[in-house]
Amino acid sequence: MTRGGRDTQTEGSERRCLVTGEVQPKAGLIRLVLGPDGIVVPDLAEKLPGRGFWVTADRQIIDRAVAKGLLSRAAKAPARAPEDFAALIEAGLARRVTDLISLARKSGLAVAGYEKVKDRLAAGWVKVLLQASDGSERGKGKLWTPEGARWFGCLTASELGLAFGRDHVIHSALSRGGLADKVIRDAGRLNGLRGQSAIRAGKESDADER
């Protein structure tokens, strides 16, 4: 539906990247706001007051925004980013994704472990399949992404473990629902920051948890 039709699912869902000038869905962008001290703050929850400006969820593009002084131009005021701005955004997104998975687990909408995930896949339960970036490729390849579901490999085994109260998790899955949709959004952004190299990051673990 067009904007004139006021479809609440799509209206206002696109923004322009301050670096590339490309208009794209908000799901692939990070909202930034200028704090009263002139420091740019990443608004990952998109709830902070003030005029927001947007940058693509890509480390190189964020670094370019800082290096070329594009934040001030977008904010229409003197603006500077914290040190290691892209790393700050990446860490914040990783926390958001693990927190969301943890909430899903507490609601009975997320499971961990090879056998549990395999059973849920067979039952058609899975909306999101998450596998640790440093897990064994051989072990991960034994599971599949159902049609219409999403796969992400942007979290490490330790990060996934945090969501389930364990030292590490290689395989996890989320059922359909609002939390899964939020994980898809933020994990997609995190993958943009970490890039495809995240799939191979670190030393692979040969131990699949059951």
C-alpha positions in Angstrom: 0.0 0.0 0.0 1.2 3.5 -0.8 2.0 6.1 1.9 -1.3 7.8 1.0 -3.0 4.6 2.0 -1.4 4.9 5.5 -0.4 1.3 5.8 0.9 1.2 9.4 3.2 -1.6 8.6 5.2 0.3 6.0 4.5 4.0 6.5 7.7 5.9 7.4 9.7 2.6 7.3 12.3 4.0 5.0 15.1 6.5 5.8 18.1 8.0 3.9 21.6 7.0 4.9 23.6 10.1 5.7 26.7 8.7 4.0 25.5 7.0 0.8 22.3 9.0 0.3 20.5 5.8 -0.4 16.9 5.4 0.8 16.3 2.0 2.3 14.2 0.2 5.0 14.9 1.2 8.5 15.8 -2.4 9.3 19.1 -1.9 7.6 19.9 1.4 9.2 21.0 2.7 12.6 19.3 5.8 14.1 21.6 8.4 15.6 20.7 11.4 17.8 22.7 14.3 18.9 23.0 14.6 22.7 23.0 18.0 24.5 26.8 17.7 24.9 27.4 17.5 21.2 28.1 13.7 21.3 26.3 11.5 18.8 24.4 8.6 20.5 23.3 5.4 18.7 19.5 5.0 19.4 19.3 1.3 18.9 15.8 1.1 20.4 14.6 4.1 18.2 13.0 5.8 21.2 15.3 8.7 22.1 13.8 12.2 21.8 15.1 14.6 19.2 15.7 14.7 15.5 17.2 11.5 14.4 19.5 10.8 11.4 20.4 7.5 10.0 23.4 5.5 8.8 23.7 2.1 7.2 24.5 -0.7 9.5 27.9 -1.3 8.0 31.2 -0.7 9.8 33.0 0.9 6.8 30.1 3.3 6.2 29.9 4.3 9.9 33.7 4.8 10.0 33.4 7.0 6.8 30.6 9.1 8.5 33.0 9.8 11.4 36.1 10.4 9.3 34.5 12.8 6.9 32.6 14.8 9.4 29.2 13.8 8.0 27.6 13.5 11.4 27.7 17.3 11.9 26.2 17.9 8.5 23.4 15.4 9.2 22.8 16.9 12.7 23.0 20.5 11.4 25.1 21.3 14.4 28.6 20.5 15.7 28.7 16.8 16.4 31.3 14.3 17.3 31.2 10.5 17.8 32.6 8.6 20.8 35.9 6.8 20.3 35.5 3.5 18.4 32.0 4.4 17.4 31.3 1.4 15.1 32.6 -0.9 17.8 30.3 0.8 20.3 27.3 0.2 18.0 28.3 -3.4 17.4 28.6 -4.2 21.1 25.2 -2.5 21.8 23.5 -4.6 19.0 25.1 -7.8 20.3 23.6 -7.0 23.8 20.2 -6.3 22.3 20.2 -9.6 20.4 21.2 -11.7 23.4 18.7 -9.9 25.6 15.9 -10.5 23.1 16.8 -14.2 22.9 16.9 -14.4 26.6 13.4 -12.9 26.8 12.2 -15.4 24.2 13.7 -18.3 26.2 11.9 -17.1 29.4 8.7 -17.0 27.4 9.2 -20.6 26.1 9.8 -19.3 22.6 13.5 -20.1 22.3 15.5 -23.4 22.6 19.2 -24.3 22.6 21.0 -27.5 21.8 21.4 -29.5 18.7 18.7 -32.1 19.4 16.1 -29.6 20.7 16.6 -27.4 17.6 16.5 -30.4 15.3 13.2 -31.5 16.8 11.7 -28.0 16.5 12.8 -27.7 12.9 11.1 -31.0 12.1 7.9 -29.8 13.8 7.9 -26.6 11.7 8.2 -24.5 14.8 11.3 -22.4 13.9 11.2 -18.8 12.6 14.8 -17.9 13.4 17.8 -20.3 13.4 20.9 -18.9 15.2 24.2 -20.8 15.1 27.4 -19.6 16.7 30.0 -18.0 14.4 32.8 -20.0 16.0 30.9 -23.4 16.0 31.9 -26.3 13.8 30.8 -25.9 10.2 30.3 -29.6 10.0 28.0 -29.6 12.9 26.1 -26.5 11.8 25.6 -28.0 8.3 23.5 -30.8 9.7 20.7 -28.4 10.5 18.6 -26.5 7.9 16.8 -23.2 7.6 13.1 -23.8 6.9 11.4 -21.9 4.0 10.2 -18.5 5.3 12.6 -18.6 8.3 15.8 -16.7 8.8 19.3 -17.9 9.7 22.0 -15.8 11.5 25.6 -16.6 12.4 26.6 -13.2 13.8 26.9 -14.2 17.5 29.7 -16.2 19.1 29.1 -19.3 21.2 29.8 -17.3 24.3 27.3 -14.6 23.3 24.6 -17.2 22.5 25.4 -18.9 25.8 24.7 -15.7 27.7 21.1 -15.7 26.4 20.6 -19.2 27.8 22.6 -19.0 31.0 25.3 -21.3 29.7 29.0 -21.0 29.0 28.4 -21.6 25.3 25.7 -22.5 22.8 26.2 -23.5 19.2 22.6 -24.0 18.0 19.5 -22.1 19.0 16.1 -21.4 17.5 13.2 -19.0 18.1 9.5 -19.6 17.4 7.3 -17.1 15.5 6.2 -13.9 17.3 7.1 -10.4 18.0 10.4 -11.3 19.8 11.5 -13.2 16.7 10.8 -10.2 14.5 12.9 -8.0 16.8 15.7 -10.5 16.7 15.6 -10.6 12.9 15.8 -6.8 12.8 18.7 -6.4 15.2 20.6 -9.6 14.2 20.4 -8.3 10.6 22.0 -5.0 11.7 24.6 -6.8 13.7 25.5 -9.0 10.8 25.9 -5.8 8.8 28.5 -4.6 11.4 30.3 -7.9 11.6 30.0 -8.8 8.0 30.1 -12.2 6.5 33.5 -12.8 8.2 31.5 -13.2 11.4 30.5 -16.6 10.2 34.2 -17.7 10.3 35.3 -15.5 13.2 37.5 -17.1 15.8 38.5 -20.7 16.3 35.9 -23.2 15.4 34.6 -25.4 18.2 34.3 -29.1 17.4 31.9 -29.8 20.3 28.2 -29.6 19.5 26.1 -29.2 22.6 23.2 -31.6 22.9 
